Amino acid sequence: MQNSKAKYTAQDIAIWFLYKNYAEKKEKIAPNDEYEVYEGITHLKLQKLLYYAQGVHLAITDKKLFDDDFEAWNHGPVVRNVYDTYCVFGRNQIIIPETPENRKIVSRIENDPEVKNILDLVYDNFSIYTAWQLREMTHKKGSPWEKTTNNGIIDTDLIKEYFKQEVVEE
């Protein structure tokens, strides 16, 4: 794996996913809807979206999207510092403030066509699943999570090879 520093942090990508989800919900919910079709992002779902974003980015570009490591926790791959930030929400939807700093992060990603396209691809293909469905998908036999000892660091090369073979279609 290359040692060049990634342009983003897992926190940056998390903020992008949360803002993207807010925008999608706003755009698709009619004022007369009686029910909520578009679920928010919980911290479990956010972790899985980060995992898929990193994996797809690695498979397509051979580079890390962010340098933060994933740990193999009971419920799947987790970036610890993102967990520490959002675990206070428990099973509830994560709500973050709209701040100039957050808008700047989102804008930087939105103006990076390669990364934005990959994140849109991941969001469109994986946000449709519930947090628990995504969790189950990360637990498949032969997955990087399954091959890593409990609470161990999931090897980036394992993630890259798995996503090249199992997730990203040429």
MOSUL-V721924 format. One record per residue. N is the residue number from 1. RES is the residue in three letters. SS is DSSP state (H for helix, E for strand, L for the rest). BURIAL is 1 if it has 9 or more other ideal C-beta (glycine too) atoms within 8 Angstrom, else 0. D_FIRST is the distance of its C-alpha to the first C-alpha in Angstrom with 2 decimals. Layout:
n:N res:RES ss:SS burial:BURIAL d_first:D_FIRST
n:N res:RES ss:SS burial:BURIAL d_first:D_FIRST
This chain:
n:1 res:MET ss:L burial:0 d_first:0.00
n:2 res:GLN ss:L burial:0 d_first:3.78
n:3 res:ASN ss:L burial:0 d_first:6.49
n:4 res:SER ss:L burial:0 d_first:9.02
n:5 res:LYS ss:L burial:0 d_first:11.28
n:6 res:ALA ss:L burial:1 d_first:11.98
n:7 res:LYS ss:L burial:0 d_first:15.60
n:8 res:TYR ss:E burial:1 d_first:16.86
n:9 res:THR ss:L burial:1 d_first:17.27
n:10 res:ALA ss:H burial:1 d_first:17.89
n:11 res:GLN ss:H burial:1 d_first:21.50
n:12 res:ASP ss:H burial:1 d_first:21.60
n:13 res:ILE ss:H burial:1 d_first:20.53
n:14 res:ALA ss:H burial:1 d_first:23.01
n:15 res:ILE ss:H burial:1 d_first:25.72
n:16 res:TRP ss:H burial:1 d_first:25.11
n:17 res:PHE ss:H burial:1 d_first:25.48
n:18 res:LEU ss:H burial:1 d_first:28.60
n:19 res:TYR ss:H burial:1 d_first:30.16
n:20 res:LYS ss:H burial:1 d_first:29.46
n:21 res:ASN ss:H burial:1 d_first:31.18
n:22 res:TYR ss:H burial:0 d_first:34.12
n:23 res:ALA ss:H burial:0 d_first:34.57
n:24 res:GLU ss:H burial:1 d_first:34.52
n:25 res:LYS ss:H burial:1 d_first:37.02
n:26 res:LYS ss:H burial:0 d_first:39.28
n:27 res:GLU ss:H burial:0 d_first:39.27
n:28 res:LYS ss:H burial:0 d_first:40.00
n:29 res:ILE ss:L burial:1 d_first:42.49
n:30 res:ALA ss:L burial:0 d_first:46.04
n:31 res:PRO ss:L burial:0 d_first:48.51
n:32 res:ASN ss:L burial:0 d_first:50.65
n:33 res:ASP ss:L burial:0 d_first:47.97
n:34 res:GLU ss:L burial:0 d_first:49.21
n:35 res:TYR ss:L burial:0 d_first:45.92
n:36 res:GLU ss:L burial:0 d_first:42.26
n:37 res:VAL ss:L burial:0 d_first:40.11
n:38 res:TYR ss:L burial:1 d_first:36.96
n:39 res:GLU ss:L burial:0 d_first:35.60
n:40 res:GLY ss:L burial:1 d_first:33.89
n:41 res:ILE ss:L burial:1 d_first:30.47
n:42 res:THR ss:L burial:1 d_first:30.60
n:43 res:HIS ss:H burial:1 d_first:27.96
n:44 res:LEU ss:H burial:1 d_first:27.09
n:45 res:LYS ss:H burial:1 d_first:26.71
n:46 res:LEU ss:H burial:1 d_first:24.74
n:47 res:GLN ss:H burial:1 d_first:22.12
n:48 res:LYS ss:H burial:1 d_first:21.82
n:49 res:LEU ss:H burial:1 d_first:21.68
n:50 res:LEU ss:H burial:1 d_first:18.80
n:51 res:TYR ss:H burial:1 d_first:16.96
n:52 res:TYR ss:H burial:1 d_first:17.84
n:53 res:ALA ss:H burial:1 d_first:16.96
n:54 res:GLN ss:H burial:1 d_first:13.37
n:55 res:GLY ss:H burial:1 d_first:13.17
n:56 res:VAL ss:H burial:1 d_first:15.02
n:57 res:HIS ss:H burial:1 d_first:13.16
n:58 res:LEU ss:H burial:1 d_first:9.76
n:59 res:ALA ss:H burial:1 d_first:11.94
n:60 res:ILE ss:H burial:0 d_first:13.76
n:61 res:THR ss:H burial:0 d_first:11.64
n:62 res:ASP ss:L burial:0 d_first:8.01
n:63 res:LYS ss:L burial:1 d_first:7.69
n:64 res:LYS ss:L burial:1 d_first:8.63
n:65 res:LEU ss:L burial:1 d_first:12.41
n:66 res:PHE ss:E burial:1 d_first:12.82
n:67 res:ASP ss:L burial:0 d_first:11.33
n:68 res:ASP ss:L burial:1 d_first:13.86
n:69 res:ASP ss:L burial:0 d_first:13.14
n:70 res:PHE ss:L burial:1 d_first:15.18
n:71 res:GLU ss:E burial:1 d_first:17.66
n:72 res:ALA ss:E burial:1 d_first:19.47
n:73 res:TRP ss:E burial:1 d_first:22.99
n:74 res:ASN ss:L burial:0 d_first:26.05
n:75 res:HIS ss:L burial:0 d_first:26.00
n:76 res:GLY ss:E burial:1 d_first:22.34
n:77 res:PRO ss:E burial:1 d_first:19.10
n:78 res:VAL ss:E burial:1 d_first:20.02
n:79 res:VAL ss:L burial:1 d_first:18.70
n:80 res:ARG ss:H burial:0 d_first:21.22
n:81 res:ASN ss:H burial:1 d_first:22.16
n:82 res:VAL ss:H burial:1 d_first:22.86
n:83 res:TYR ss:H burial:1 d_first:24.86
n:84 res:ASP ss:H burial:0 d_first:26.76
n:85 res:THR ss:H burial:0 d_first:27.67
n:86 res:TYR ss:H burial:1 d_first:28.95
n:87 res:CYS ss:H burial:0 d_first:30.16
n:88 res:VAL ss:H burial:0 d_first:33.61
n:89 res:PHE ss:H burial:1 d_first:34.13
n:90 res:GLY ss:L burial:0 d_first:34.08
n:91 res:ARG ss:L burial:0 d_first:34.57
n:92 res:ASN ss:L burial:0 d_first:35.93
n:93 res:GLN ss:L burial:0 d_first:34.50
n:94 res:ILE ss:L burial:1 d_first:32.53
n:95 res:ILE ss:L burial:0 d_first:34.52
n:96 res:ILE ss:L burial:0 d_first:33.17
n:97 res:PRO ss:L burial:0 d_first:35.31
n:98 res:GLU ss:L burial:0 d_first:35.14
n:99 res:THR ss:L burial:0 d_first:34.57
n:100 res:PRO ss:H burial:0 d_first:33.97
n:101 res:GLU ss:H burial:0 d_first:30.58
n:102 res:ASN ss:H burial:1 d_first:29.53
n:103 res:ARG ss:H burial:1 d_first:30.98
n:104 res:LYS ss:H burial:0 d_first:29.08
n:105 res:ILE ss:H burial:1 d_first:25.70
n:106 res:VAL ss:H burial:1 d_first:26.74
n:107 res:SER ss:H burial:0 d_first:28.05
n:108 res:ARG ss:H burial:1 d_first:24.88
n:109 res:ILE ss:H burial:1 d_first:22.94
n:110 res:GLU ss:H burial:0 d_first:25.91
n:111 res:ASN ss:L burial:0 d_first:25.81
n:112 res:ASP ss:L burial:1 d_first:22.17
n:113 res:PRO ss:H burial:0 d_first:22.89
n:114 res:GLU ss:H burial:0 d_first:19.42
n:115 res:VAL ss:H burial:1 d_first:18.62
n:116 res:LYS ss:H burial:1 d_first:22.26
n:117 res:ASN ss:H burial:0 d_first:22.41
n:118 res:ILE ss:H burial:1 d_first:19.50
n:119 res:LEU ss:H burial:1 d_first:21.06
n:120 res:ASP ss:H burial:0 d_first:24.46
n:121 res:LEU ss:H burial:1 d_first:23.30
n:122 res:VAL ss:H burial:1 d_first:21.96
n:123 res:TYR ss:H burial:1 d_first:25.12
n:124 res:ASP ss:H burial:0 d_first:27.44
n:125 res:ASN ss:H burial:0 d_first:26.11
n:126 res:PHE ss:H burial:1 d_first:25.48
n:127 res:SER ss:L burial:1 d_first:27.83
n:128 res:ILE ss:L burial:0 d_first:30.68
n:129 res:TYR ss:L burial:0 d_first:29.99
n:130 res:THR ss:L burial:0 d_first:31.32
n:131 res:ALA ss:H burial:1 d_first:29.21
n:132 res:TRP ss:H burial:0 d_first:30.33
n:133 res:GLN ss:H burial:0 d_first:29.52
n:134 res:LEU ss:H burial:1 d_first:25.93
n:135 res:ARG ss:H burial:1 d_first:25.83
n:136 res:GLU ss:H burial:0 d_first:27.12
n:137 res:MET ss:H burial:1 d_first:24.56
n:138 res:THR ss:H burial:1 d_first:21.69
n:139 res:HIS ss:L burial:1 d_first:23.67
n:140 res:LYS ss:L burial:1 d_first:23.82
n:141 res:LYS ss:L burial:0 d_first:23.81
n:142 res:GLY ss:L burial:0 d_first:20.46
n:143 res:SER ss:L burial:1 d_first:18.58
n:144 res:PRO ss:H burial:1 d_first:15.61
n:145 res:TRP ss:H burial:1 d_first:18.32
n:146 res:GLU ss:H burial:1 d_first:20.69
n:147 res:LYS ss:H burial:0 d_first:18.42
n:148 res:THR ss:L burial:1 d_first:17.79
n:149 res:THR ss:L burial:0 d_first:20.64
n:150 res:ASN ss:L burial:0 d_first:22.79
n:151 res:ASN ss:L burial:0 d_first:21.58
n:152 res:GLY ss:L burial:0 d_first:18.34
n:153 res:ILE ss:E burial:0 d_first:14.90
n:154 res:ILE ss:L burial:1 d_first:13.36
n:155 res:ASP ss:L burial:0 d_first:9.94
n:156 res:THR ss:H burial:1 d_first:7.55
n:157 res:ASP ss:H burial:0 d_first:6.60
n:158 res:LEU ss:H burial:1 d_first:10.42
n:159 res:ILE ss:H burial:1 d_first:11.10
n:160 res:LYS ss:H burial:1 d_first:9.36
n:161 res:GLU ss:H burial:0 d_first:11.22
n:162 res:TYR ss:H burial:1 d_first:14.27
n:163 res:PHE ss:H burial:1 d_first:14.64
n:164 res:LYS ss:H burial:1 d_first:14.34
n:165 res:GLN ss:H burial:0 d_first:16.97
n:166 res:GLU ss:H burial:0 d_first:19.14
n:167 res:VAL ss:H burial:1 d_first:19.22
n:168 res:VAL ss:L burial:0 d_first:18.53
n:169 res:GLU ss:L burial:0 d_first:21.15
n:170 res:GLU ss:L burial:0 d_first:20.68
